[in-house]
Amino acid sequence: MLVYQSYGEFTQEAYKVYTAAEHLATYREEYPTRRRQLNAAKKDIEQMQHAVDFIAEQLAPVTAIWARFMGNKYTALDLYDMQKDLQNLEAAREEIENTPCPAKVAKEAAKEDQPQKVTIELPAGVTLYDLYRIFDLASDNAHARRIKAHEDYRNEVILGDGKHSSEEITRLYNETENKCNYLSDLWNAANKISDAVRDESWEKEPTKTREQYFSKDEYLRD
């Protein structure tokens, strides 16, 4: 293409065709939001489409060698490169459209992180205090199972007679760690639920004194 300089002078330059990835990188660097990226891409496509149509119309006659647009001159080869560039622009716009909005993704993730409220209908005769004790015992059980898993590994491998190969030791260690991590998550969850139910019980079951919550023997006698 011939790029207009001044006083009717031109310099010859090759038309630069950007890939879809390059267009996309430019939009994401210059515009902070998906909406602004999409608006910019649509505007560029409209302008490029207008230029392609205008130049193609001038080059339609078989005698036409040059077409003028915005002061510059274009050949049929330049037109071909512009059409490729236009296709890449459209591909970049499509990629932006297919990319989930970061703000919406963050909002959905925040919703998923919110504690889930569960409604439980207790059978007749069962109190919130009873439910609290169930989760409290579940917490104790998870803790005891975690301690036992560590002890089993210690007795089997560390205090053993060295009969295990390095591969077996690695396998047993990984199995123990996975089991203990699961039991730790179970222990933490049971504690959280237990504390929440305990607070509800203190508020809604005033006949149960707080001292009862620290007396497992009283609960077991019931």
Phi and psi restraints in degrees (value plus and minus 20) as a CYANA .aco file:
   2 LEU   PHI    -124.7   -84.7
   2 LEU   PSI     100.6   140.6
   3 VAL   PHI    -116.6   -76.6
   3 VAL   PSI     104.0   144.0
   4 TYR   PHI     -88.0   -48.0
   4 TYR   PSI     114.1   154.1
   5 GLN   PHI    -125.7   -85.7
   5 GLN   PSI     -97.8   -57.8
   6 SER   PHI    -190.7  -150.7
   6 SER   PSI     136.6   176.6
   7 TYR   PHI      32.4    72.4
   7 TYR   PSI      20.3    60.3
   8 GLY   PHI      56.1    96.1
   8 GLY   PSI      -8.5    31.5
   9 GLU   PHI    -117.3   -77.3
   9 GLU   PSI     126.7   166.7
  10 PHE   PHI    -152.1  -112.1
  10 PHE   PSI     133.0   173.0
  11 THR   PHI    -139.0   -99.0
  11 THR   PSI     127.1   167.1
  12 GLN   PHI    -113.8   -73.8
  12 GLN   PSI     107.8   147.8
  13 GLU   PHI    -158.4  -118.4
  13 GLU   PSI     131.3   171.3
  14 ALA   PHI    -101.0   -61.0
  14 ALA   PSI     119.9   159.9
  15 TYR   PHI     -90.3   -50.3
  15 TYR   PSI     108.1   148.1
  16 LYS   PHI    -104.3   -64.3
  16 LYS   PSI      99.2   139.2
  17 VAL   PHI    -121.5   -81.5
  17 VAL   PSI      97.8   137.8
  18 TYR   PHI    -112.1   -72.1
  18 TYR   PSI     123.0   163.0
  19 THR   PHI     -94.8   -54.8
  19 THR   PSI     145.8   185.8
  20 ALA   PHI     -81.1   -41.1
  20 ALA   PSI     -57.7   -17.7
  21 ALA   PHI     -85.2   -45.2
  21 ALA   PSI     -58.2   -18.2
  22 GLU   PHI     -88.1   -48.1
  22 GLU   PSI     -62.3   -22.3
  23 HIS   PHI     -80.1   -40.1
  23 HIS   PSI     -64.7   -24.7
  24 LEU   PHI     -82.5   -42.5
  24 LEU   PSI     -63.9   -23.9
  25 ALA   PHI     -82.3   -42.3
  25 ALA   PSI     -57.7   -17.7
  26 THR   PHI     -85.3   -45.3
  26 THR   PSI     -65.0   -25.0
  27 TYR   PHI     -82.7   -42.7
  27 TYR   PSI     -62.2   -22.2
  28 ARG   PHI     -92.9   -52.9
  28 ARG   PSI     -44.5    -4.5
  29 GLU   PHI    -100.0   -60.0
  29 GLU   PSI     -58.4   -18.4
  30 GLU   PHI    -106.8   -66.8
  30 GLU   PSI     -46.4    -6.4
  31 TYR   PHI    -141.6  -101.6
  31 TYR   PSI     107.5   147.5
  32 PRO   PHI     -96.9   -56.9
  32 PRO   PSI     -43.4    -3.4
  33 THR   PHI    -136.8   -96.8
  33 THR   PSI     136.7   176.7
  34 ARG   PHI     -82.8   -42.8
  34 ARG   PSI     -59.4   -19.4
  35 ARG   PHI     -82.4   -42.4
  35 ARG   PSI     -64.5   -24.5
  36 ARG   PHI     -88.2   -48.2
  36 ARG   PSI     -56.3   -16.3
  37 GLN   PHI     -81.8   -41.8
  37 GLN   PSI     -63.3   -23.3
  38 LEU   PHI     -87.6   -47.6
  38 LEU   PSI     -62.1   -22.1
  39 ASN   PHI     -83.3   -43.3
  39 ASN   PSI     -60.8   -20.8
  40 ALA   PHI     -86.2   -46.2
  40 ALA   PSI     -62.0   -22.0
  41 ALA   PHI     -83.9   -43.9
  41 ALA   PSI     -63.2   -23.2
  42 LYS   PHI     -82.5   -42.5
  42 LYS   PSI     -60.4   -20.4
  43 LYS   PHI     -85.4   -45.4
  43 LYS   PSI     -63.5   -23.5
  44 ASP   PHI     -83.9   -43.9
  44 ASP   PSI     -57.9   -17.9
  45 ILE   PHI     -86.1   -46.1
  45 ILE   PSI     -61.4   -21.4
  46 GLU   PHI     -82.0   -42.0
  46 GLU   PSI     -63.8   -23.8
  47 GLN   PHI     -87.4   -47.4
  47 GLN   PSI     -61.6   -21.6
  48 MET   PHI     -85.5   -45.5
  48 MET   PSI     -61.0   -21.0
  49 GLN   PHI     -82.4   -42.4
  49 GLN   PSI     -59.8   -19.8
  50 HIS   PHI     -82.9   -42.9
  50 HIS   PSI     -64.1   -24.1
  51 ALA   PHI     -83.8   -43.8
  51 ALA   PSI     -64.3   -24.3
  52 VAL   PHI     -81.3   -41.3
  52 VAL   PSI     -65.4   -25.4
  53 ASP   PHI     -84.7   -44.7
  53 ASP   PSI     -61.9   -21.9
  54 PHE   PHI     -85.5   -45.5
  54 PHE   PSI     -64.4   -24.4
  55 ILE   PHI     -89.8   -49.8
  55 ILE   PSI     -60.4   -20.4
  56 ALA   PHI     -81.7   -41.7
  56 ALA   PSI     -57.6   -17.6
  57 GLU   PHI     -83.8   -43.8
  57 GLU   PSI     -59.6   -19.6
  58 GLN   PHI     -91.4   -51.4
  58 GLN   PSI     -52.4   -12.4
  59 LEU   PHI    -106.5   -66.5
  59 LEU   PSI     -21.7    18.3
  60 ALA   PHI     -81.6   -41.6
  60 ALA   PSI     -65.1   -25.1
  61 PRO   PHI     -80.7   -40.7
  61 PRO   PSI     119.8   159.8
  62 VAL   PHI     -85.7   -45.7
  62 VAL   PSI     -39.1     0.9
  63 THR   PHI    -107.2   -67.2
  63 THR   PSI     -29.5    10.5
  64 ALA   PHI     -99.3   -59.3
  64 ALA   PSI     108.6   148.6
  65 ILE   PHI    -126.8   -86.8
  65 ILE   PSI     -56.3   -16.3
  66 TRP   PHI    -141.8  -101.8
  66 TRP   PSI     130.4   170.4
  67 ALA   PHI    -147.9  -107.9
  67 ALA   PSI     122.6   162.6
  68 ARG   PHI    -124.1   -84.1
  68 ARG   PSI     118.4   158.4
  69 PHE   PHI    -175.6  -135.6
  69 PHE   PSI     104.2   144.2
  70 MET   PHI      34.0    74.0
  70 MET   PSI      15.9    55.9
  71 GLY   PHI      70.0   110.0
  71 GLY   PSI     -38.9     1.1
  72 ASN   PHI    -113.9   -73.9
  72 ASN   PSI     147.3   187.3
  73 LYS   PHI    -138.9   -98.9
  73 LYS   PSI     118.4   158.4
  74 TYR   PHI    -146.6  -106.6
  74 TYR   PSI     125.7   165.7
  75 THR   PHI    -124.9   -84.9
  75 THR   PSI     157.7   197.7
  76 ALA   PHI     -82.2   -42.2
  76 ALA   PSI     -54.1   -14.1
  77 LEU   PHI     -86.6   -46.6
  77 LEU   PSI     -60.5   -20.5
  78 ASP   PHI     -82.3   -42.3
  78 ASP   PSI     -59.7   -19.7
  79 LEU   PHI     -81.6   -41.6
  79 LEU   PSI     -61.3   -21.3
  80 TYR   PHI     -81.3   -41.3
  80 TYR   PSI     -63.6   -23.6
  81 ASP   PHI     -85.2   -45.2
  81 ASP   PSI     -57.9   -17.9
  82 MET   PHI     -85.1   -45.1
  82 MET   PSI     -57.9   -17.9
  83 GLN   PHI     -85.4   -45.4
  83 GLN   PSI     -58.0   -18.0
  84 LYS   PHI     -85.9   -45.9
  84 LYS   PSI     -61.1   -21.1
  85 ASP   PHI     -83.4   -43.4
  85 ASP   PSI     -58.8   -18.8
  86 LEU   PHI     -83.5   -43.5
  86 LEU   PSI     -61.7   -21.7
  87 GLN   PHI     -81.5   -41.5
  87 GLN   PSI     -59.9   -19.9
  88 ASN   PHI     -89.0   -49.0
  88 ASN   PSI     -55.0   -15.0
  89 LEU   PHI     -81.7   -41.7
  89 LEU   PSI     -64.1   -24.1
  90 GLU   PHI     -85.2   -45.2
  90 GLU   PSI     -56.4   -16.4
  91 ALA   PHI     -86.1   -46.1
  91 ALA   PSI     -59.1   -19.1
  92 ALA   PHI     -85.3   -45.3
  92 ALA   PSI     -62.2   -22.2
  93 ARG   PHI     -81.3   -41.3
  93 ARG   PSI     -61.8   -21.8
  94 GLU   PHI     -83.0   -43.0
  94 GLU   PSI     -58.2   -18.2
  95 GLU   PHI     -84.5   -44.5
  95 GLU   PSI     -60.5   -20.5
  96 ILE   PHI     -84.3   -44.3
  96 ILE   PSI     -62.2   -22.2
  97 GLU   PHI     -82.9   -42.9
  97 GLU   PSI     -56.6   -16.6
  98 ASN   PHI    -103.2   -63.2
  98 ASN   PSI     -28.9    11.1
  99 THR   PHI    -105.7   -65.7
  99 THR   PSI     105.1   145.1
 100 PRO   PHI     -79.2   -39.2
 100 PRO   PSI     124.9   164.9
 101 CYS   PHI     -84.6   -44.6
 101 CYS   PSI     102.4   142.4
 102 PRO   PHI     -76.1   -36.1
 102 PRO   PSI     -57.5   -17.5
 103 ALA   PHI     -85.6   -45.6
 103 ALA   PSI     -61.1   -21.1
 104 LYS   PHI     -88.0   -48.0
 104 LYS   PSI     -58.9   -18.9
 105 VAL   PHI     -82.0   -42.0
 105 VAL   PSI     -64.2   -24.2
 106 ALA   PHI     -84.1   -44.1
 106 ALA   PSI     -57.9   -17.9
 107 LYS   PHI     -86.1   -46.1
 107 LYS   PSI     -62.8   -22.8
 108 GLU   PHI     -85.6   -45.6
 108 GLU   PSI     -59.0   -19.0
 109 ALA   PHI     -84.2   -44.2
 109 ALA   PSI     -57.9   -17.9
 110 ALA   PHI     -85.0   -45.0
 110 ALA   PSI     -57.0   -17.0
 111 LYS   PHI     -84.5   -44.5
 111 LYS   PSI     -60.8   -20.8
 112 GLU   PHI     -86.7   -46.7
 112 GLU   PSI     -49.6    -9.6
 113 ASP   PHI     -98.0   -58.0
 113 ASP   PSI     -33.6     6.4
 114 GLN   PHI     -88.7   -48.7
 114 GLN   PSI     121.0   161.0
 115 PRO   PHI     -79.2   -39.2
 115 PRO   PSI     116.3   156.3
 116 GLN   PHI    -105.2   -65.2
 116 GLN   PSI     110.6   150.6
 117 LYS   PHI    -109.8   -69.8
 117 LYS   PSI     107.6   147.6
 118 VAL   PHI    -141.6  -101.6
 118 VAL   PSI     112.1   152.1
 119 THR   PHI    -120.2   -80.2
 119 THR   PSI     104.8   144.8
 120 ILE   PHI    -137.6   -97.6
 120 ILE   PSI     107.6   147.6
 121 GLU   PHI    -117.4   -77.4
 121 GLU   PSI      92.2   132.2
 122 LEU   PHI     -98.2   -58.2
 122 LEU   PSI     121.3   161.3
 123 PRO   PHI     -82.9   -42.9
 123 PRO   PSI     141.0   181.0
 124 ALA   PHI     -78.0   -38.0
 124 ALA   PSI     115.1   155.1
 125 GLY   PHI      70.3   110.3
 125 GLY   PSI     -34.0     6.0
 126 VAL   PHI    -113.5   -73.5
 126 VAL   PSI     108.6   148.6
 127 THR   PHI    -124.7   -84.7
 127 THR   PSI     149.8   189.8
 128 LEU   PHI     -83.2   -43.2
 128 LEU   PSI     -51.4   -11.4
 129 TYR   PHI     -82.7   -42.7
 129 TYR   PSI     -60.3   -20.3
 130 ASP   PHI     -83.0   -43.0
 130 ASP   PSI     -62.7   -22.7
 131 LEU   PHI     -85.0   -45.0
 131 LEU   PSI     -59.3   -19.3
 132 TYR   PHI     -79.2   -39.2
 132 TYR   PSI     -65.0   -25.0
 133 ARG   PHI     -85.5   -45.5
 133 ARG   PSI     -53.6   -13.6
 134 ILE   PHI     -81.7   -41.7
 134 ILE   PSI     -68.2   -28.2
 135 PHE   PHI     -91.1   -51.1
 135 PHE   PSI     -50.6   -10.6
 136 ASP   PHI     -84.6   -44.6
 136 ASP   PSI     -62.6   -22.6
 137 LEU   PHI     -88.1   -48.1
 137 LEU   PSI     -55.4   -15.4
 138 ALA   PHI     -83.1   -43.1
 138 ALA   PSI     -58.3   -18.3
 139 SER   PHI     -82.9   -42.9
 139 SER   PSI     -65.2   -25.2
 140 ASP   PHI     -81.3   -41.3
 140 ASP   PSI     -60.2   -20.2
 141 ASN   PHI     -84.8   -44.8
 141 ASN   PSI     -63.2   -23.2
 142 ALA   PHI     -83.7   -43.7
 142 ALA   PSI     -60.3   -20.3
 143 HIS   PHI     -84.5   -44.5
 143 HIS   PSI     -63.7   -23.7
 144 ALA   PHI     -84.3   -44.3
 144 ALA   PSI     -60.6   -20.6
 145 ARG   PHI     -86.9   -46.9
 145 ARG   PSI     -54.1   -14.1
 146 ARG   PHI     -87.3   -47.3
 146 ARG   PSI     -63.8   -23.8
 147 ILE   PHI     -81.7   -41.7
 147 ILE   PSI     -61.9   -21.9
 148 LYS   PHI     -84.8   -44.8
 148 LYS   PSI     -57.5   -17.5
 149 ALA   PHI     -82.6   -42.6
 149 ALA   PSI     -61.5   -21.5
 150 HIS   PHI     -84.9   -44.9
 150 HIS   PSI     -61.1   -21.1
 151 GLU   PHI     -86.0   -46.0
 151 GLU   PSI     -60.6   -20.6
 152 ASP   PHI     -81.5   -41.5
 152 ASP   PSI     -62.0   -22.0
 153 TYR   PHI     -85.3   -45.3
 153 TYR   PSI     -62.2   -22.2
 154 ARG   PHI     -81.9   -41.9
 154 ARG   PSI     -64.7   -24.7
 155 ASN   PHI     -89.4   -49.4
 155 ASN   PSI     -54.7   -14.7
 156 GLU   PHI     -98.1   -58.1
 156 GLU   PSI     -60.4   -20.4
 157 VAL   PHI    -126.4   -86.4
 157 VAL   PSI     -75.7   -35.7
 158 ILE   PHI     -90.4   -50.4
 158 ILE   PSI     -64.1   -24.1
 159 LEU   PHI    -115.4   -75.4
 159 LEU   PSI     -13.8    26.2
 160 GLY   PHI     -94.2   -54.2
 160 GLY   PSI    -194.3  -154.3
 161 ASP   PHI    -115.7   -75.7
 161 ASP   PSI      -1.6    38.4
 162 GLY   PHI      54.6    94.6
 162 GLY   PSI       2.1    42.1
 163 LYS   PHI     -99.3   -59.3
 163 LYS   PSI     -34.6     5.4
 164 HIS   PHI    -106.7   -66.7
 164 HIS   PSI     119.9   159.9
 165 SER   PHI     -96.9   -56.9
 165 SER   PSI     148.2   188.2
 166 SER   PHI     -83.0   -43.0
 166 SER   PSI     -55.5   -15.5
 167 GLU   PHI     -85.2   -45.2
 167 GLU   PSI     -60.9   -20.9
 168 GLU   PHI     -87.4   -47.4
 168 GLU   PSI     -58.0   -18.0
 169 ILE   PHI     -83.5   -43.5
 169 ILE   PSI     -63.3   -23.3
 170 THR   PHI     -81.8   -41.8
 170 THR   PSI     -63.2   -23.2
 171 ARG   PHI     -83.1   -43.1
 171 ARG   PSI     -67.0   -27.0
 172 LEU   PHI     -84.0   -44.0
 172 LEU   PSI     -58.2   -18.2
 173 TYR   PHI     -84.3   -44.3
 173 TYR   PSI     -66.3   -26.3
 174 ASN   PHI     -83.6   -43.6
 174 ASN   PSI     -61.3   -21.3
 175 GLU   PHI     -82.5   -42.5
 175 GLU   PSI     -61.2   -21.2
 176 THR   PHI     -86.3   -46.3
 176 THR   PSI     -62.7   -22.7
 177 GLU   PHI     -83.3   -43.3
 177 GLU   PSI     -63.7   -23.7
 178 ASN   PHI     -82.2   -42.2
 178 ASN   PSI     -62.8   -22.8
 179 LYS   PHI     -85.6   -45.6
 179 LYS   PSI     -62.6   -22.6
 180 CYS   PHI     -89.1   -49.1
 180 CYS   PSI     -56.4   -16.4
 181 ASN   PHI     -83.9   -43.9
 181 ASN   PSI     -61.5   -21.5
 182 TYR   PHI     -82.7   -42.7
 182 TYR   PSI     -65.2   -25.2
 183 LEU   PHI     -87.1   -47.1
 183 LEU   PSI     -51.0   -11.0
 184 SER   PHI     -86.6   -46.6
 184 SER   PSI     -62.7   -22.7
 185 ASP   PHI     -82.2   -42.2
 185 ASP   PSI     -61.4   -21.4
 186 LEU   PHI     -84.2   -44.2
 186 LEU   PSI     -61.4   -21.4
 187 TRP   PHI     -83.1   -43.1
 187 TRP   PSI     -65.5   -25.5
 188 ASN   PHI     -83.7   -43.7
 188 ASN   PSI     -62.9   -22.9
 189 ALA   PHI     -83.9   -43.9
 189 ALA   PSI     -64.0   -24.0
 190 ALA   PHI     -82.6   -42.6
 190 ALA   PSI     -58.9   -18.9
 191 ASN   PHI     -84.5   -44.5
 191 ASN   PSI     -62.7   -22.7
 192 LYS   PHI     -83.1   -43.1
 192 LYS   PSI     -65.6   -25.6
 193 ILE   PHI     -86.3   -46.3
 193 ILE   PSI     -61.0   -21.0
 194 SER   PHI     -79.8   -39.8
 194 SER   PSI     -64.8   -24.8
 195 ASP   PHI     -84.0   -44.0
 195 ASP   PSI     -61.5   -21.5
 196 ALA   PHI     -84.6   -44.6
 196 ALA   PSI     -63.7   -23.7
 197 VAL   PHI     -87.6   -47.6
 197 VAL   PSI     -57.4   -17.4
 198 ARG   PHI     -80.4   -40.4
 198 ARG   PSI     -64.1   -24.1
 199 ASP   PHI     -83.4   -43.4
 199 ASP   PSI     -59.6   -19.6
 200 GLU   PHI     -84.2   -44.2
 200 GLU   PSI     -60.2   -20.2
 201 SER   PHI     -85.8   -45.8
 201 SER   PSI     -61.6   -21.6
 202 TRP   PHI     -79.9   -39.9
 202 TRP   PSI     -54.5   -14.5
 203 GLU   PHI    -101.1   -61.1
 203 GLU   PSI     -59.8   -19.8
 204 LYS   PHI    -122.7   -82.7
 204 LYS   PSI     -31.3     8.7
 205 GLU   PHI    -146.1  -106.1
 205 GLU   PSI      49.9    89.9
 206 PRO   PHI     -84.1   -44.1
 206 PRO   PSI     -35.8     4.2
 207 THR   PHI     -91.8   -51.8
 207 THR   PSI     -38.7     1.3
 208 LYS   PHI    -109.4   -69.4
 208 LYS   PSI      96.9   136.9
 209 THR   PHI     -97.0   -57.0
 209 THR   PSI     138.7   178.7
 210 ARG   PHI     -87.3   -47.3
 210 ARG   PSI     -45.4    -5.4
 211 GLU   PHI     -82.9   -42.9
 211 GLU   PSI     -50.1   -10.1
 212 GLN   PHI     -82.9   -42.9
 212 GLN   PSI     -47.7    -7.7
 213 TYR   PHI     -92.7   -52.7
 213 TYR   PSI     -32.4     7.6
 214 PHE   PHI    -131.8   -91.8
 214 PHE   PSI      -3.7    36.3
 215 SER   PHI    -147.3  -107.3
 215 SER   PSI      71.8   111.8
 216 LYS   PHI     -89.1   -49.1
 216 LYS   PSI     -49.0    -9.0
 217 ASP   PHI     -83.1   -43.1
 217 ASP   PSI     -59.3   -19.3
 218 GLU   PHI     -81.3   -41.3
 218 GLU   PSI     -60.5   -20.5
 219 TYR   PHI     -88.2   -48.2
 219 TYR   PSI     -62.4   -22.4
 220 LEU   PHI     -88.1   -48.1
 220 LEU   PSI     -49.2    -9.2
 221 ARG   PHI     -88.6   -48.6
 221 ARG   PSI     -50.0   -10.0
